[in-house]
Amino acid sequence: MKKILIVEDEKHIAEGLKFNLTKQGHEIKVVYSGTEAVESWKDYDPDLIILDLMLPGLDGFKVLENIRLYNEKLPIIILSARSAVEDKVRCFKKGVDDYLSKPFNLDELILRVERNLKRSNWIDSDQDKEVKVDHNLIFNFSHNSVDFNKQKAVSAKEEIDLTIQELKLLKTFFDNEGKVLSRKYILEHAFSYSVEASSRTVDNFIVRFRKYFETDPKKPRHFISKRTQGYMFKS
């Protein structure tokens, strides 16, 4: 038995999927909005997600981005009436594993579900498991608070809407607190950039973070430069 999370606001489709996938021997949870998906997926800990794009609350793109901040291997299948090539390309760039357009063939969907579950089992073998650092959805340091769920931060100065790239970099720093991270490490682990990418990319983010979170950006206490080595985060 595998656990499958269905994120679908059309209840007749959601219930039909639940019925048929339950018949295949799986445990199914259904949520009807993007907000519910973001709030519940970690607690439910599914083996696969079937995700619509046009959802109330947060759309499917935002849900996808949020999940991929924490888990890059969880199989996600998009099931959407949006069939334009640019939508598919956008989803695959953000890390989906499969894409099926509505109206869809039920037998085809079930085959795709089973194929992705099997592939996930191969990837998640004992030899290939990696240790994941799981932190709270809200990270507090000094007078600052970063809410990964809402993709926002609050400092002593303002409330900030954070980009996915900013969240990825913050997660990398928080998970490695007290460690000096080279620009190369940051580019490869936070952004999956090649080492040929400009190191100024990292420097520009640090300037931005100091503006957001430091009481005095010229005398940083949290995002600290280590000459010739890189940067270190201290809470």
Secondary structure, DSSP 8 states (H G I E B T S, - for coil): --EEEEE-S-HHHHHHHHHHHHHTT-EEEEE-SHHHHHHHHHHH--SEEEE-SS-SSS-HHHHHHHHHHH-SSS-EEEEES---HHHHHHHHHTT-SEEEESS--HHHHHHHHHHHHHHHHHHTSGGG--------SEEEETTEEEETTTTEEE-SS-EEE--HHHHHHHHHHHHTTT-EE-HHHHHHHHS---TTS-THHHHHHHHHHHHHH-SSTTS-SSEEEETTTEEEE--
